[in-house]
């Protein structure tokens, strides 16, 4: 089915990569009010949105998702600006170092979990608290008080390849899948839809750079049945789908978008 999205979007990690393209995808489907959050400037995202959609409204917020008070304040700022939050994308994350457990320092391990897991939980908690105050936009049975999509990873569903021993990252993304499922069960009866997106290898600037420097990512690419990395637009479109009425019966799902990597 074709779908149109109307309402307010809140996206972390919106300055580049998947967060940026999630904003573009939601705008293509009709969203015109955005809170775009990142530790770095979101200038390029805002510029592109304004260029394509002159009627768009954007609230830019600097945010470290590991800062609890800043997370809570960002929700208050968004609601003050737009009145509600309909679509949340908890996308901000870091990769950490490529090390096995015996090589990882405690500080490095905790830093990855602070952003990728605790940060997602704090954002989701604040979003749920706000969404519980909102009414559904309509009485249609496929309507929700709000929809949340958490960016996990295919490595939230399986162990990392030996080529990429990302212990902390894998742990953090498994936790995001668990968090998504636990809160999805708790809040679906109250009209809040929560799902996760689990991308495989995506052609982000960081990945593209690493492919030019060594053959690790090239070996990983050869394991993908489609024989290519996802482009960021494909992941953005999948996030838009999870927010739409087309996925209205999906609750606590982990939508794997990996070119077939995990089915081998």
HELIX and SHEET records of a PDB file:
HELIX    1   1 UNK A   17  UNK A   28  1                                  12    
HELIX    2   2 UNK A   43  UNK A   52  1                                  10    
HELIX    3   3 UNK A   68  UNK A   82  1                                  15    
HELIX    4   4 UNK A  101  UNK A  103  5                                   3    
HELIX    5   5 UNK A  106  UNK A  113  1                                   8    
HELIX    6   6 UNK A  114  UNK A  118  3                                   5    
HELIX    7   7 UNK A  119  UNK A  131  1                                  13    
HELIX    8   8 UNK A  154  UNK A  156  5                                   3    
HELIX    9   9 UNK A  167  UNK A  188  1                                  22    
HELIX   10  10 UNK A  205  UNK A  213  1                                   9    
HELIX   11  11 UNK A  216  UNK A  222  1                                   7    
HELIX   12  12 UNK A  232  UNK A  243  1                                  12    
HELIX   13  13 UNK A  245  UNK A  247  5                                   3    
HELIX   14  14 UNK A  261  UNK A  263  5                                   3    
SHEET    1   A 7 UNK A  57  UNK A  62  0                                        
SHEET    2   A 7 UNK A  33  UNK A  38  1                                        
SHEET    3   A 7 UNK A   8  UNK A  12  1                                        
SHEET    4   A 7 UNK A  87  UNK A  90  1                                        
SHEET    5   A 7 UNK A 146  UNK A 151  1                                        
SHEET    6   A 7 UNK A 192  UNK A 199  1                                        
SHEET    7   A 7 UNK A 254  UNK A 257  1                                        
END                                                                             
